[in-house]
Structures are given as structure tokens and as C-alpha cells.
Amino acid sequence: MLNEFKAFISKGNVLDLAVGIIIGAAFTAIVTSLVDDLIQPLIGMIIGGVDFSAWGFSIGDAKFAIGNFITAVIKFLIVAWVVFLLVKAVNKMMPKAPPAPPAPTGPSETDLLKEILAELKKSPAA
């Protein structure tokens, strides 16, 4: 079982995934700061100085933090946009795959039909 675990953990996919998770966590801190420290104040200025992170309402003991939800959506959109740009840049840097060789060409339908007709003409009529 130990050998199987070593084989599993040493596969490139597992290590790539681990690196991606670590970098993703660090990237989350950057995006959180970007949204909290730069974008939210900018949006607050645009909508009249309102701190929308405090937006919410309560019904009984339940508090609905709409501002926190809006912040989470903004963070998600920023992360999605940056990931899109990264994937686009990486795809641009990747070498192009060589074009596939052309498929072997055979006789066309017309040629085949002509051959069939010639064979039918050769055969004695029934």
C-alpha cells in the first residue's frame, strides 16, 4: 500500500494540483485586498459614498448581509476574469500543434458509381 501511495503522490497531476491550490490561496488574499481596499471604496464613491458592505436587513434573529454577498460576487468575477486572462496568455504561449496530415483520399462517389455501372454492364442480364 505504501508503494501505491508513493506512485500516486509522485504523479505530476497531484503535484500540479497541490501547487495550484497553494497559489490559489495566495491569490485569494490578493483579490480580497483588491476588492476590499480598492474596488469597494471606488464603488462607494460612485454610488454616493455608501459603504455597501454594511448593506443588509434583519428579520427576527436572521440577518441578511446583502453587501457581503455583493462583495463575494465582485471577488468571484475578478478571479474568473484573471483566470480567463491567464489561460488565454498560456494558450498563446503554448506551441501550436502541427496540422494533421490530410486524410488519405480514395475514389469519389462518382468514380465508385461508374465502376459499379461498368461491372453491372459486364454481368449477363438475368
C-alpha positions in Angstrom: 0.0 0.0 0.0 2.9 2.4 0.7 4.3 1.8 -2.8 0.9 2.6 -4.3 0.7 5.8 -2.3 4.2 6.8 -3.4 3.3 6.2 -7.0 0.1 8.2 -6.6 1.7 11.1 -4.9 4.6 11.3 -7.3 2.4 11.6 -10.3 2.6 15.0 -11.9 -1.1 15.7 -11.7 -1.2 15.5 -7.9 1.8 17.8 -7.5 0.4 20.2 -10.1 -2.9 20.3 -8.2 -1.1 20.9 -4.9 0.9 23.8 -6.3 -2.3 25.2 -7.9 -4.2 25.1 -4.5 -1.3 26.9 -2.7 -1.0 29.6 -5.4 -4.8 29.9 -5.5 -4.9 30.5 -1.7 -2.3 33.2 -2.0 -4.1 34.7 -5.0 -7.3 34.9 -2.9 -5.6 37.1 -0.4 -4.6 39.5 -3.2 -8.1 39.6 -4.7 -9.6 40.1 -1.3 -7.4 43.1 -0.7 -8.1 44.4 -4.2 -11.8 44.3 -3.7 -11.9 45.4 -0.1 -9.3 48.2 -0.3 -9.7 49.5 -3.9 -12.8 48.4 -5.7 -15.4 48.7 -2.8 -14.3 52.3 -2.0 -14.5 53.2 -5.7 -18.0 51.7 -6.0 -18.9 53.5 -2.8 -17.8 56.8 -4.3 -19.8 56.2 -7.5 -23.0 55.4 -5.6 -22.6 58.3 -3.3 -20.3 57.4 -0.5 -22.4 54.5 0.7 -20.5 51.6 2.3 -22.4 48.8 0.6 -20.5 46.1 2.6 -22.8 47.1 5.5 -26.0 46.8 3.5 -28.4 44.3 4.9 -31.5 43.8 6.8 -32.9 41.6 9.6 -36.0 39.6 10.0 -36.3 38.5 13.6 -32.9 37.0 14.6 -31.8 36.4 11.0 -29.5 38.9 9.4 -29.3 39.1 5.6 -25.9 40.7 4.7 -26.6 41.7 1.1 -23.4 43.8 1.0 -21.2 40.8 1.9 -22.9 38.8 -0.9 -22.3 41.6 -3.4 -18.6 41.7 -2.3 -18.3 37.9 -2.8 -19.8 38.2 -6.3 -17.3 41.0 -7.2 -14.5 38.9 -5.9 -15.6 35.9 -7.9 -15.9 38.0 -11.1 -12.4 39.4 -10.6 -10.9 35.9 -10.0 -12.8 34.5 -13.0 -11.6 37.4 -15.2 -8.0 37.0 -14.1 -8.1 33.2 -14.6 -9.6 33.8 -18.1 -6.7 36.1 -18.9 -4.1 33.7 -17.6 -5.5 30.8 -19.6 -5.6 32.9 -22.7 -2.0 34.0 -22.2 -0.8 30.5 -21.5 -2.6 29.2 -24.6 -1.0 31.9 -26.7 2.5 30.8 -25.4 1.9 27.1 -26.0 3.4 25.8 -29.2 0.9 25.2 -31.9 0.2 21.6 -32.7 1.3 20.6 -36.2 -1.5 20.3 -38.6 -2.9 16.8 -39.0 -1.8 15.1 -42.2 -4.5 15.0 -44.8 -6.8 12.0 -44.8 -6.0 9.5 -47.5 -8.2 10.1 -50.4 -9.9 7.3 -52.3 -12.1 7.3 -55.3 -15.0 9.7 -55.2 -18.6 8.6 -55.1 -18.9 9.2 -58.8 -15.9 7.0 -59.6 -17.4 4.2 -57.5 -20.8 4.5 -59.2 -19.1 4.4 -62.6 -17.2 1.2 -61.5 -20.4 -0.4 -60.3 -22.2 0.5 -63.5 -19.3 -1.0 -65.6 -19.5 -4.2 -63.6 -23.2 -4.4 -64.0 -22.9 -3.9 -67.7 -20.4 -6.8 -67.9 -22.6 -9.2 -66.0 -25.1 -11.2 -68.0 -28.7 -10.0 -67.7 -30.9 -12.2 -65.5 
